[in-house]
Amino acid sequence: MGHAYRAVQWNPFKRRYDACAAALVLLYLGCFVGVTAWLEPEATIESLLIRGFGTAGFLLLHLVLSIGPLARLDARFLPLLYNRRHLGVVTFSLGLVHGVLSLVQYHALGVLNPLASLFQSQVGTRTLAEFPFQPLGLLALAILFLLAATSHDFWLANLGAPLWKALHMSVYVAWFLLLMHVALGILQAETSPLLVALLALGVTWILGLHLLAAWRERRIDSKAGASSDWIDVCAPAEIADGRAKIALVAGERVAVFRYADKLSAVANACQHQNGPLGEGRIIDGCITCPWHGYQYKPDCGASPAPFTEKVATYDVRVERGRVLVKSAPYAPGTRVEPACIPAESMPRHASSAASEFFVGYLPSAPPGVLRFVRGAALAVFVLAAALGCALAASQRTFAAGRFEFGQLRKFSGVIALEPATSLLLQRPGFVGDQAAAHSHYLLVAPGKHGARDLVQAFDGRWVEVEGTLVHRAGQAMLELKPGSIVALAAPPDGASSLAVSPKRRALGPVTLRGEIVDSKCHLGVMNPGELAAHRACATLCIRGGIPVLFLARGSNAQQRQMLLVGSDGRALNQEVLALVADPVEITGELSSWGDLLVLAAEPAQIRRISH
């Protein structure tokens, strides 16, 4: 509303508010992505964007939840409350980008529908750490979508303020779900104490603010008079001109307004969003809610035409120098004759009603409020930049894996199906042990699919293939370009006709501890491609036929990667799905096939262990 009782649409304050919100998000994303890319050049852009948008939305949700109690504790925060719903929509938008990128990155291009994969690829519930965290994020996003979709006043008017308010209180459910999403997801993979400390600080901050605001509100209610037909509120001089005194009357908060020498009492809850009318001010003869500027006539509690909002009214009288309010309310919109303040009860000095007051539709904020809001906004911007840099720097170091996306190469070699679908490349100019004369390039199809069906007809034959290279720590993989396999009638010039699969060399029984992962992501397609946060994607890749790797981790934090197969050499893809990304101990036979380490074990020999 405005002074002419017109609905407020877009105004300069809203534009500035949204411009600051956009700048805040861009500043954070720029710091987070920029610092991570600088410190971790091996990080993939997909991982940077997923983490950047996810953390931005999570932090912004904390800001949104902070504004309400801050405004209850200090009225100078009210300008931030006026368009808080805009920040809520931005929060949902950031979460949506994070969710879509995650769904595409981790659940698309596999053997399952992406949504089916989200719910099926992570089903462990034996411990809290195994609980599927991604559905929690999806449920929180659904709640935020509902709140964003109903944020317009159209829904507020049609649902009614009580139902609308109750619906939007579910933002706290979304907040809790996101806390669990973060705690059971990325924090399972990250080791920095800063991340845990920030999460704990965020919970403490939100709960502390709300408890402090509730304690302040309780102090107001504790001053209620004794139960009777007429409740003693205060002396007339205690109510500043144009302002109100809030009192608890028959269990309901009532705002008693003074305007000149008159007193009127109305229900304290605004019909828009249950804002505190008693903290508002009379402007142009109307009670003006401090939250969003909704206005009511003080003597009847009705909004001026053409608006139809109404609040309950109460009888008021002044007796023996005290303001008394009758406990029984009138129906909303009922006119009640204002009480007159006797001359002897009027304040002797000018009232303090000139305290600064601002609602977002006004053309400009008072100087004091403007200075405060600018200072608060500057502090938030500095905090956003600091958090962006700190969160980027605190991430676990990304591995030196690489996926040469968009860069196709041609290779000539021999197709081998054992011990895993591979292309054997002869090392140029090699002289010596024939078993070491070849490199295994594991073969996969685009997306989350193995390549066995594509190359089975070429087993043991020389071929020329085209694909994209994936490599990490001396192990290479080739993502084949469909239709690029060409059988060669003879080895290429300079290649040995003795190029056959290297013989298996037994290295003996071993018992190793580590983690089961999918080879494609681990070698560099998704960096990092391990630990609990990657469980769902790894499960989908293994389900689709990607060769299974075992990462053996030693006491000195070093790790070796080896192909994991059954004791008879069979692929274990479908048999180890429930064990992916969990810490396990495997007892089996270790062997080498040229440059490829292979661990042969049965599922019964794989034991889940504690972290």
C-alpha positions in Angstrom: 0.0 0.0 0.0 1.0 3.6 -0.4 -0.3 7.0 0.9 -2.9 7.0 -1.9 -3.9 3.5 -0.9 -2.6 1.8 -4.1 -1.0 -1.6 -4.2 2.8 -1.2 -4.3 4.4 -2.9 -7.3 8.0 -2.3 -8.3 9.7 0.6 -6.6 13.2 1.9 -6.2 13.7 0.2 -2.9 12.8 -3.2 -4.3 15.2 -2.6 -7.2 18.0 -1.7 -4.9 17.2 -4.7 -2.6 17.2 -7.2 -5.5 20.4 -5.6 -7.0 22.1 -6.1 -3.7 20.9 -9.7 -3.4 22.2 -10.4 -6.9 25.5 -8.7 -6.2 25.9 -10.7 -2.9 25.3 -14.0 -4.7 27.7 -13.1 -7.5 30.4 -12.0 -5.1 30.2 -15.2 -3.1 30.2 -17.4 -6.3 33.1 -15.5 -7.7 35.2 -15.9 -4.6 34.3 -19.6 -4.1 34.8 -20.6 -7.7 37.8 -18.4 -8.3 39.7 -19.4 -5.3 39.0 -23.1 -5.8 40.1 -22.9 -9.4 43.3 -21.1 -8.4 44.2 -23.5 -5.5 42.9 -26.7 -7.2 43.4 -26.5 -11.0 42.5 -30.2 -11.2 39.0 -29.6 -10.0 36.3 -30.0 -12.6 34.0 -27.1 -13.4 31.0 -29.2 -12.7 32.2 -29.9 -9.2 32.9 -26.2 -8.6 29.5 -25.1 -9.8 27.7 -27.8 -7.8 29.5 -26.8 -4.6 29.4 -23.1 -5.3 25.6 -22.9 -5.9 24.9 -25.4 -3.1 26.9 -23.5 -0.4 25.5 -20.2 -1.6 21.9 -21.3 -1.2 22.6 -22.9 2.1 24.3 -19.7 3.5 21.6 -17.5 2.0 18.9 -19.6 3.8 20.6 -18.8 7.1 20.5 -15.1 6.2 16.8 -15.4 5.4 16.1 -17.1 8.7 18.1 -14.5 10.6 16.2 -11.4 9.4 13.0 -12.2 11.3 14.4 -12.5 14.8 16.9 -9.6 14.1 13.9 -7.4 13.2 12.2 -8.4 16.4 15.3 -7.5 18.4 16.1 -4.2 16.6 13.6 -2.3 14.4 16.4 -1.0 12.3 16.6 -4.4 10.6 13.0 -3.9 9.3 14.1 -2.7 5.8 15.6 -6.1 5.3 12.3 -7.7 6.2 10.2 -5.8 3.8 11.4 -7.9 0.8 12.6 -11.0 2.6 10.5 -13.1 0.2 12.8 -12.0 -2.7 15.7 -13.5 -0.8 13.7 -16.7 -0.3 13.1 -17.0 -4.1 16.8 -16.4 -4.7 17.6 -19.2 -2.2 15.3 -21.6 -4.0 16.8 -20.6 -7.4 20.3 -21.4 -6.1 19.2 -24.7 -4.7 17.5 -25.5 -8.0 20.7 -24.9 -10.0 22.6 -27.0 -7.5 20.0 -29.8 -7.6 19.8 -29.9 -11.4 23.6 -29.9 -11.8 23.9 -32.7 -9.3 21.1 -34.7 -10.9 22.8 -34.4 -14.3 26.3 -35.0 -13.0 25.6 -37.9 -10.7 22.4 -39.6 -12.0 22.1 -38.9 -15.7 23.5 -41.0 -18.6 23.1 -44.3 -16.7 21.0 -47.4 -16.8 18.4 -45.9 -14.6 16.1 -42.9 -14.9 17.8 -40.0 -13.0 15.1 -39.7 -10.4 15.0 -43.5 -9.9 18.7 -43.5 -9.6 18.5 -40.8 -6.9 16.3 -43.0 -4.7 17.8 -46.4 -5.6 21.6 -45.8 -5.8 22.1 -45.0 -2.2 20.0 -47.3 0.1 22.3 -48.1 3.0 20.7 -47.4 6.4 22.9 -49.6 8.7 24.5 -46.5 10.2 23.6 -42.8 10.1 26.6 -42.1 7.8 25.1 -44.4 5.2 21.7 -42.7 5.2 20.8 -41.5 1.7 21.4 -37.8 2.0 20.5 -36.8 -1.6 16.7 -37.5 -1.2 16.8 -35.2 1.9 18.1 -32.4 -0.4 15.4 -33.1 -2.9 12.7 -32.9 -0.3 14.1 -29.6 1.0 14.1 -28.3 -2.5 10.5 -29.3 -3.0 9.5 -27.3 0.2 11.5 -24.3 -1.0 9.7 -24.5 -4.4 6.4 -24.5 -2.6 7.3 -21.5 -0.6 8.7 -19.6 -3.6 5.6 -20.4 -5.7 3.3 -19.2 -3.0 5.3 -16.1 -2.0 3.1 -13.7 -4.0 0.3 -11.9 -2.2 -2.2 -13.6 -4.5 -1.7 -16.8 -2.5 -1.6 -14.9 0.8 -5.0 -13.4 0.0 -6.6 -16.7 -1.2 -5.1 -19.0 1.5 -5.6 -16.5 4.3 -2.9 -15.2 6.6 -3.0 -18.0 9.2 -2.8 -20.8 6.6 -0.2 -19.0 4.5 1.9 -18.3 7.6 1.7 -21.9 8.7 2.7 -23.1 5.3 5.7 -20.8 5.2 6.8 -21.9 8.6 7.8 -25.2 6.9 11.0 -23.3 5.8 12.4 -24.6 9.2 11.7 -28.2 8.1 13.6 -27.4 4.8 16.4 -25.9 6.9 16.7 -29.1 9.1 16.6 -31.3 6.0 19.4 -29.3 4.5 21.5 -29.5 7.7 21.2 -33.3 7.4 21.9 -33.2 3.7 25.2 -31.4 4.3 26.2 -33.4 7.4 25.5 -36.8 5.8 26.9 -35.7 2.4 29.9 -33.5 1.8 31.0 -33.5 5.4 31.5 -37.3 5.1 34.2 -36.6 2.5 35.7 -33.3 3.8 38.2 -33.4 6.7 38.6 -29.7 7.5 37.4 -28.8 11.0 36.4 -25.4 9.6 33.4 -26.9 7.7 32.2 -28.6 10.9 32.7 -25.5 12.9 30.8 -23.3 10.4 27.9 -25.8 10.3 27.7 -25.8 14.1 28.0 -22.0 14.2 25.1 -21.7 11.8 22.9 -23.9 13.9 23.9 -22.0 17.1 23.3 -18.7 15.4 19.8 -19.5 14.1 18.6 -21.2 17.3 20.2 -18.5 19.5 18.6 -15.7 17.6 15.2 -17.2 17.7 15.5 -18.1 21.4 16.6 -14.5 22.2 13.7 -13.0 20.2 11.3 -15.4 21.9 12.6 -14.4 25.3 12.1 -10.8 24.5 8.6 -11.5 23.3 7.9 -13.4 26.5 8.9 -10.4 28.6 6.2 -8.4 26.8 3.6 -11.0 27.7 4.8 -11.3 31.3 3.7 -7.8 32.0 0.0 -8.7 31.5 -2.3 -7.4 34.1 -4.6 -9.5 36.3 -7.4 -11.2 34.5 -10.6 -9.1 34.6 -13.0 -7.3 32.3 -10.7 -4.3 32.1 -7.0 -4.7 31.8 -4.6 -2.0 33.0 -2.2 -1.3 30.3 -0.1 1.8 31.2 -0.3 5.5 31.8 -1.2 7.7 28.8 2.1 9.4 29.0 3.9 6.1 28.3 2.4 6.0 24.8 4.2 8.2 22.3 2.1 10.2 19.8 1.5 8.1 16.7 2.8 5.0 18.3 1.4 2.2 20.4 1.8 0.2 23.6 1.4 -3.6 23.3 -0.3 -5.5 26.1 -1.6 -9.0 26.7 -5.4 -8.9 26.9 -7.3 -12.1 27.6 -4.5 -14.1 26.1 -4.2 -12.0 22.9 -1.8 -9.2 22.1 -3.5 -5.8 21.7 -1.9 -2.6 20.4 -3.1 0.6 22.0 -2.4 3.6 19.7 -2.3 7.3 20.7 -2.9 9.9 18.1 -3.0 13.4 19.6 -5.4 13.2 22.6 -7.2 10.0 21.4 -6.6 6.3 22.1 -7.8 3.3 20.1 -7.0 -0.4 20.6 -6.8 -3.1 17.9 -5.5 -6.6 17.6 -1.8 -6.6 17.2 -1.5 -9.1 14.3 -1.6 -7.7 10.8 -3.8 -9.6 8.4 -1.1 -9.6 5.8 1.6 -11.8 7.5 0.7 -11.5 11.2 3.1 -8.5 11.5 3.2 -6.6 14.8 0.9 -3.6 14.3 1.9 -2.3 17.7 5.4 -1.7 16.5 4.1 0.3 13.6 3.2 4.0 13.4 0.2 6.1 12.4 0.9 7.6 9.0 -1.8 9.8 7.3 -4.3 8.8 9.9 -3.8 5.1 9.5 -2.0 2.5 11.6 0.9 1.3 9.3 2.4 -2.1 9.8 6.2 -2.0 10.1 6.7 -5.2 8.1 5.1 -4.4 4.7 3.1 -1.2 5.1 -0.4 -2.6 5.4 -2.7 0.1 6.9 -5.8 0.2 9.1 -8.0 2.9 10.5 -7.4 3.0 14.3 -11.0 3.5 15.3 -12.4 0.6 13.3 -9.5 -1.7 12.4 -10.5 -1.7 8.7 -8.2 -1.0 5.8 -9.1 2.1 3.7 -10.9 1.3 0.4 -10.5 -0.4 -1.9 -8.7 -2.8 0.5 -10.7 -5.2 2.7 -8.4 -6.3 5.5 -9.8 -5.9 9.0 -8.6 -6.5 12.5 -10.5 -6.8 15.8 -11.1 -3.7 17.9 -11.4 -3.1 21.7 -13.0 -0.6 24.0 -10.5 1.8 25.7 -11.0 4.2 28.5 -8.8 6.4 30.7 -9.5 6.1 34.4 -7.5 7.6 37.3 -4.6 8.3 35.0 -4.4 4.7 33.6 -5.3 3.3 30.2 -7.7 0.4 30.5 -8.6 -2.0 27.7 -11.8 -4.2 27.8 -10.9 -7.9 27.5 -13.7 -8.8 25.1 -12.9 -7.9 21.4 -15.3 -6.6 18.8 -15.7 -8.3 15.4 -13.0 -7.2 13.0 -13.8 -3.9 11.4 -16.2 -2.7 14.1 -15.9 1.0 14.9 -15.3 1.9 18.5 -15.4 5.4 19.7 -11.8 6.5 20.6 -11.1 7.3 24.2 -10.0 10.9 25.0 -7.1 11.6 27.2 -7.9 14.1 30.0 -5.7 17.2 29.9 -4.2 16.4 33.2 -3.0 13.0 31.9 -1.4 14.3 28.7 2.4 14.2 28.5 3.9 17.5 29.7 6.8 17.3 27.3 7.0 16.6 23.6 6.7 12.9 23.0 9.5 10.7 21.7 7.3 9.5 18.8 9.7 10.9 16.3 11.8 7.7 16.5 12.8 6.7 13.0 10.3 4.5 11.2 10.5 3.0 7.7 8.5 0.8 5.4 9.8 -0.3 2.1 7.3 1.6 0.0 8.4 5.0 1.3 10.5 7.0 -1.1 13.5 7.1 1.2 14.7 5.8 4.5 15.4 8.1 7.5 19.1 8.9 7.8 19.7 6.8 10.9 18.0 3.7 9.4 19.8 4.2 6.1 23.2 4.4 7.8 22.4 1.3 9.8 21.2 -0.7 6.8 24.2 0.3 4.7 26.5 -0.8 7.5 24.7 -4.1 7.9 24.7 -4.7 4.1 28.4 -4.0 3.9 29.1 -6.4 6.8 27.1 -9.1 4.9 29.1 -8.5 1.7 32.4 -8.7 3.6 31.2 -11.9 5.3 30.1 -13.4 2.0 33.5 -12.8 0.4 35.3 -14.2 3.5 33.2 -17.3 3.6 33.6 -17.9 -0.2 37.4 -17.8 0.2 37.5 -19.7 3.4 35.2 -22.5 2.2 37.1 -22.8 -1.1 40.5 -23.0 0.8 39.2 -25.6 3.3 38.1 -28.2 0.8 40.0 -31.5 0.6 42.7 -31.4 -2.0 41.5 -32.6 -5.4 43.3 -35.5 -7.0 45.5 -35.1 -10.1 43.1 -36.8 -12.3 42.0 -35.5 -15.7 39.2 -36.0 -18.2 40.2 -34.5 -21.6 36.6 -33.6 -22.4 36.1 -32.6 -26.0 39.5 -33.8 -27.1 39.4 -36.9 -29.3 42.5 -39.0 -29.9 43.2 -42.1 -32.0 44.9 -45.2 -30.7 46.0 -48.5 -32.2 46.2 -51.6 -30.0 44.8 -55.0 -29.1 41.4 -55.5 -27.5 41.5 -57.6 -24.3 38.5 -58.6 -22.3 40.5 -60.1 -19.4 41.0 -59.1 -16.7 38.9 -56.1 -17.7 37.8 -54.6 -21.0 41.0 -52.9 -22.2 43.0 -51.6 -25.1 46.6 -52.9 -25.0 49.0 -50.4 -26.3 52.5 -51.4 -27.1 55.1 -49.1 -25.6 57.2 -47.6 -28.4 60.7 -48.9 -28.6 60.4 -51.1 -25.5 62.9 -53.8 -25.1 62.7 -56.3 -22.3 60.1 -58.3 -20.4 57.2 -58.9 -22.8 54.7 -58.7 -19.9 55.8 -55.1 -19.3 55.7 -54.1 -22.9 52.1 -53.0 -22.9 49.9 -50.4 -21.2 46.3 -51.2 -20.3 43.8 -48.5 -21.2 40.5 -49.4 -19.6 37.7 -49.0 -22.1 34.2 -47.5 -21.3 31.4 -46.1 -23.3 30.0 -42.6 -23.0 28.1 -41.8 -19.9 27.8 -44.4 -17.1 28.2 -47.5 -19.3 30.8 -50.1 -19.8 32.3 -50.9 -23.2 32.3 -54.7 -23.2 29.3 -55.1 -25.6 31.0 -52.6 -28.0 34.3 -54.4 -28.2 33.5 -58.1 -27.5 33.6 -59.0 -31.2 37.2 -57.6 -31.5 38.7 -59.6 -28.6 42.4 -60.3 -29.3 42.4 -58.3 -32.5 44.3 -55.3 -33.6 42.0 -52.3 -33.9 42.1 -48.5 -34.3 39.8 -46.6 -31.9 39.0 -43.0 -31.3 38.1 -41.7 -27.9 38.6 -39.3 -25.0 41.4 -40.0 -22.5 40.9 -40.2 -18.7 44.0 -40.6 -16.6 45.2 -40.5 -13.0 48.3 -41.7 -11.1 49.7 -43.8 -14.0 46.4 -45.5 -14.9 44.6 -44.6 -18.1 41.1 -45.1 -19.5 39.6 -44.4 -22.9 36.0 -43.3 -23.3 35.2 -44.7 -26.8 33.5 -42.7 -29.5 30.6 -44.8 -30.7 31.2 -46.4 -34.1 34.9 -45.5 -34.1 36.3 -49.1 -33.8 38.0 -50.2 -36.9 39.6 -53.7 -37.1 43.1 -53.8 -38.6 44.2 -56.6 -40.9 47.8 -56.4 -39.5 49.6 -54.5 -36.8 50.5 -50.9 -37.6 53.9 -50.2 -39.0 56.5 -50.7 -36.2 54.2 -52.7 -33.9 55.1 -56.1 -32.8 53.1 -59.0 -34.0 53.6 -60.5 -30.6 51.2 -58.0 -29.0 49.1 -60.3 -26.9 47.6 -59.9 -23.4 50.3 -60.0 -20.7 50.4 -63.1 -18.6 49.1 -63.0 -15.1 51.8 -62.9 -12.4 50.8 -64.0 -8.9 51.9 -61.7 -6.1 50.3 -63.7 -3.2 47.5 -63.4 -0.7 46.8 -60.0 0.9 44.4 -58.4 3.3 43.9 -54.7 2.4 41.7 -51.9 3.7 40.3 -49.2 1.5 37.2 -48.3 -0.6 35.4 -49.6 -3.7 34.9 -47.0 -6.4 34.0 -46.9 -10.1 37.1 -46.5 -12.2 35.7 -43.8 -14.6 34.9 -41.1 -12.1 37.9 -42.0 -9.9 40.4 -41.6 -12.7 39.2 -38.1 -13.5 35.8 -37.7 -15.0 34.4 -36.5 -11.7 37.0 -35.1 -9.4 36.8 -36.1 -6.6 35.3 -39.5 -7.5 35.3 -41.2 -4.1 34.0 -41.3 -0.6 30.4 -41.1 0.6 29.4 -38.0 -1.3 30.0 -39.9 -4.5 28.4 -43.1 -3.5 25.2 -42.7 -5.6 27.1 -41.9 -8.8 29.7 -44.7 -8.2 26.9 -47.2 -7.7 25.2 -46.1 -10.9 28.4 -46.3 -12.9 29.2 -49.8 -11.6 25.7 -50.9 -12.2 26.2 -49.8 -15.8 29.3 -51.9 -16.3 32.2 -49.5 -15.5 35.1 -51.6 -14.2 35.3 -51.7 -10.4 38.4 -50.4 -8.7 39.6 -50.9 -5.2 41.6 -48.1 -3.5 43.9 -49.7 -0.9 44.8 -47.1 1.7 47.8 -47.4 3.9 48.6 -46.0 7.3 50.6 -43.2 5.7 47.5 -42.0 3.8 48.9 -43.2 0.5 46.7 -45.3 -1.7 47.1 -47.8 -4.5 44.4 -48.5 -7.1 43.7 -52.0 -8.4 41.1 -53.7 -10.4 38.6 -55.8 -8.3 37.4 -59.1 -9.8 36.0 -62.4 -8.5 38.3 -65.2 -7.6 37.5 -66.7 -11.0 38.1 -63.4 -12.8 34.5 -62.5 -13.3 33.3 -58.9 -13.0 31.8 -58.2 -9.5 29.8 -55.1 -10.6 26.3 -56.3 -9.5 27.7 -58.1 -6.4 29.4 -55.2 -4.7 26.8 -52.4 -5.1 25.9 -52.4 -1.4 29.6 -52.0 -0.5 30.5 -49.0 -2.7 32.1 -46.0 -1.0 32.1 -47.7 2.4 35.4 -48.4 4.2 36.0 -52.2 3.7 38.6 -54.8 4.3 39.3 -57.3 1.5 41.2 -60.6 1.7 42.1 -62.0 -1.7 44.8 -62.8 -4.2 46.9 -60.0 -5.7 48.4 -60.3 -9.1 49.7 -58.2 -11.9 48.8 -58.1 -15.6 51.7 -56.0 -16.9 51.0 -52.5 -15.6 47.6 -53.4 -14.1 47.2 -54.6 -10.5 44.3 -57.0 -9.9 42.8 -58.1 -6.6 40.7 -61.3 -6.9 38.2 -61.9 -4.1 34.7 -63.2 -3.4 32.0 -60.9 -1.9 32.1 -63.0 1.2 35.8 -62.0 1.6 34.8 -58.3 1.7 34.1 -57.0 5.2 32.7 -53.5 6.0 34.7 -51.8 8.7 34.3 -48.7 10.8 36.0 -45.4 9.7 
